[in-house]
Amino acid sequence: MNIKNIEQSKTAFQALDPNTILNIVEHSLGIRCTNLCRPMASYINRVYELESEDGAGLVVKFYRPGRWSQLALQDEHDFILDLAEKEIPVIAPLFMRDGSTLGSHENISFTVFPKKGGRIFDEYTDEQRMELGRLLARVHATGNGRLPHDRITMAPDKSTRDQLDYILNKDVIPSHLKQAYREIAETIIDEIRPLFQNINMTLIHGDCHFANLIYRPGESFFIIDFDDISIGPAVQDFWMLLPEHREDSNYEIETFLEGYETFCRFDRRELRLIEPLRAMRFIHYSAWCAHQVIEDGFSHIAPNFGTTDYWNQEINDLKDQLTRIRSAGNPESNYQNALI
């Protein structure tokens, strides 16, 4: 998609209205819908709940123009369909009349899912942690060896370096704080880079937090929202499910891994990546906020983005995280002992 098409599709993206949305879905699926068109929470895309005339619930997702290439979106759909074929609990997109799962409206890509409700948990029992471990292992076993066409590699000298460069090259940091942010972010990148050497990278979900897991009684946990699939270490897909930092979550980690290793071997060197990955996520978050401000004029997820208070907090958080990462080098610390 060229720049002109991106700009045109952004305008169409902002102009989506219920009548247009219903017409698009009816035409693409060859069905009739009721008048239900309920917006659903999404910081990135535009997502709506619909209903077909036979009472089936539908969810249509319009992807934010310019964020993903067509190849990247196809990577997402191919992975989900592969997982579904292996009976791994995901919610696969519906096939449209033309045989694809990706449609296009004025250069806006969209897809339609069957609606599946479920509960979201932010605390898990031991049995649930083992179940999630088994689920993630099956996802990773499917992703292992797959080479996506256009997805990032989650590593400090790749994705994080690109995200930091984006932040620094845009006018989003107050001038008196820019050098301090640059220094702490680059120090973290330099110090954690060696930890990623010789670590197996596979196709992962990439954004596996509790809101992207729904529980359906009588069935199982379903993993949803594969927008951020990437090449990365397996541990990325479970550290956000831990209740505390690495050193305070040893029991929960072992319970996850008891389930995980039912299907996949886990390289325990990856445990030392948890706090580096947390620092990388801080930078990723700021880069995404910067994208939102540049595209929309404000950040949906951080209303104070760009202020002195925001960047002072980010600098302090990265400093705290660097201290935590460095503590792994102290053999007297509980953190290091947990890695041995």
N, C-alpha and C positions, 0 to 999 in steps of 0.2 A: 504494500500500500504506500503510495507516494504522499508527500507532504500535503498536496492539494486535496487528495482524497481523505486524508486524516482530518483536515480542517472541516471538510464538508460533512464527514461522518460525525464529528463532534457536535456540530450544529444539530444534525438529525437525532443524535443521542439525547441531547437536551430537550428536544421537541417531542419525544415519545409521549403519546397520550393514550388513554384506555381504548379508544376506538381503533387507533393505528395498531396497538398491541394485539387486540383481539383479531383483527383482520389478518395480521401477519401469521398468527398461530393457526387460525382456521385454514388459511390457504396452505401453509407448509405441511400440516398434518392431514388435511382433507377431512376435517371434522367441523362440527358446530359447537360453539361455546355459549354458556350463559353470560350474563352481563357482569359477573364477578371479575374484578381486576384490582386486586389488593396489593399495594406495594409492600415489599418485605425488606427487612434491614440488610443493607449492603453498603460498605464504605467505598467499594471500588466499582462494581457493576451496577446495573439496574435490574432488579429481580421482582417478579410479580407472581402472585398466586392467582390461578385461573381455575375454571371448572368447565368440563365438557358437558354437553346436554344430557349424557347418560349418567352424570353425577361423579365422574372420575376427577380427582384433583390433579392439577397440573402446576408446574412451576417453570416459568420462562425466564431465562437469563440472557440479558443483552450485555455483551462484553464491552468494557470501556475501550473506545477506539485508541489505537496507538500504543496500548500497553503490551499486547502480545501480537506476534506475527501469525499469519494463517497456519504456518508450519508448527508454531508453538501450541496453538489451539488444537491442531490435529494430534500432536503428541499427547496432550491431556486426554482427548477422547479415545485414542487408541489404547492408552494405558487402562482407562476405566473399563473399556469393553473387554480387554484381555483379562482383567481381574474378575469381571462379571462372568465371563466364560468359564473361569476356574471356580465359580461358585463362592467367591470371596465376597462378603457382604458390603457391597457398594451400591449406590443408586445410579444406574446407567442411564444415559440420555436416550430419548426415544428416537427411532428412525423416522425420517420425514418421507414424503411421497417420492422424492428423488433418490431415496436409498441412503442418504447421508444423515449424520447427526448434527451437522453444522449448517445453519442457514445464514443468509445475508440479506440485510435490508439497508439500502443506501450506504453500503460499505461498513455497516455495523454487523458483526457476527453475533449470532444468537443460537441458543439451543433450548430444548424443552425436556424437562424431567417429569416422571410421575411423582406426585406428591406423596411423601412418606413421613408421617409424624413420628415423634419419639421423644424420650426424655434426655436431657443433658445433665450429666453428673460433673461436679467439680471435686468430688472426693470418691475414692474407689475402695471397695473391699478387696481383700487379698485375692479372692477368686476372680473378681473383675479385672484386677491387674494382670493376673495370669492369662485371662481371656484376651485382654488387649495385647499382651506380649505375643500370643499365638497369632492374632490378627495381623499385627505389624510384620511378624516374620513371614507370613504368607504373602503380604504385599511386597516385601523386599525380595523374596524368592522369585516372584514374578518379574520384578524390576531388574534383578541382577542380570547383567549382560545386555540389557536393552540400551541402545544408543539413540536418544531423542534427537530430532532434527534441529531444534532451536530452544534449548533450555539451559539455564545458567549452571555453572559448577559452584557449589557452595564451599568456598575456601577463602581464606583471608587475602591471598594474593590474586584472587579472581573476582568473585562476586563482591566481597567487601571493599576491595580496592576500587572497583568500578563505582560502587555506591558512594564511597568517600569522595572520589573525584567529582562525581555529580554534585554533591553538596557544596564542595569548595568552589566549583566553577559557576555556581548560581548565587545570586545576591540574596541569600537567606539567613546569613549569620551576621550579627552586628560586627562592624570592623574591629572593635576593640577585643572581641572574643574569638575571632577567626583563627589566630595563630595558636591560642591555647587549645582549641578544639582539634586543630590539625595535629599538634604535637602529641596529644594523648591518644588520638585515634591511630596515628602512624606508629606510635610506640607499641600499641597493642597488636597491630598487624605484624610488625617485625618480630615480636616476642612469641606470638602463637603460630607463626608460619611453620616452624620446624615440627610442631606437634602433629601436623597434617601429613607429613611425609610418610609414605609407605602405608597409608590407611586406605582400605578398600572403599571405593566410591561406587554407589549404585543408584538406580533411579528410585527416589523416595517421594513421599507425599510432600514434605518440605514445610508444612504449616500445621502440624498435628498437635493442636491444643484441644482442651476439653469441649469447646464450642463446635469443633468439627467432628465430634463423635456423638452419635445419637443412639440411645438404647431403646429397642423395641421389645416389650415384654413378650415372652414366648419365642423370641427369635434370637437376637444377639446384638452386639454393638455393630453399627454401620459406620464406616468412615466416609466422610463427605467432603466436598469442596476441594477438588484437585487442581485448582487454579495455579498453585505455586509448586507443582512438581519440579524437581531439579535433580541434578547429579550431586550426591553428597554422602556423608557418613550415616550409617544406620541410626546412630544415637540421636541424631537430629530429630527423629520421629518419636522419641519418647521423653526427652528431657523436659519439655514444656508440660508434661503430665505429672511431674514430680511436685510434691507439696512444698519443698524447701530447696535451698542450694544443695549442690552435690554432696558436701560433707555431712549434711543433716538428713540425707535421704537414702542411706545405704540399705535399709530394710526394704523400702519400696522398690529400689533398683533391682535387688536380688529377686523380689517377687515377680517383677516384669520379666526378668531374664529367665526365670524358671519356666515361664510360658513360652518366651521367645525361642529358647533353645530346643523346644520340642520340634521345631521345623528348620531353624537356621542356627549355624554356629555364630557366636558373637565374639568379636575381638575385644577383649577387655581393655586394650589400650585406648579404645574410643571413649572410655569413661572420663579420661583426662581432657576430652574436648568439650565437656558440658559447659563449663564456665567460659571458655573462649567462644563457644557458640552463642552464649547469652550476650556477651559483649558485641559479637557480630550482629545480633538481632537489634541491639540498641541503634547501631549505625544504619541497619536496614530500615528500621522504623522511621528514623529522621529523613532518610532518602525518600521514602514513600510520601511522607508529609510534604517534602519539598516538591515532589511531582504534583501533588494535589493543589498546592498553592499556585504553582506555575500554570496549571491547566484550568483550575476553577476559581482562583483568587482567594481561596481559604482552604484550611485543612479540616475535613469532616471529623477526624479522630483526635486532633490536638488544636483546639481553638486558639491557644496561646502560642502556636508555633511561630518562630521567628523573633520572639521577644527576648530581651535580655534574661528574664527569669527562666524561660525555656532552655536556652543554651547554657546558662550557668548550671542548671540541673543536669543537663546531659553531660557536661564536662565532669561534674562531681560524680555522677553515676559511673562514667567510664573509669575515673580514677579509682573508685571503690572496687570496680570489677578487676582492674589491673592488679590491685593489691591481693584480691582473692586468687587470681591466676598465679601470681608470684608465690603465694603461700604453698603452692604445690611443689615448689623447689626446696621447701624446708622439711627434711626428713623427720623432724620432731612433731610436725603438725598432723592432726587427725586426717586432714585432707590427703596428705601424701601417703599416710599409712593405709588409707582406704584403697589406694591404687596398686599397692604391692601385692 
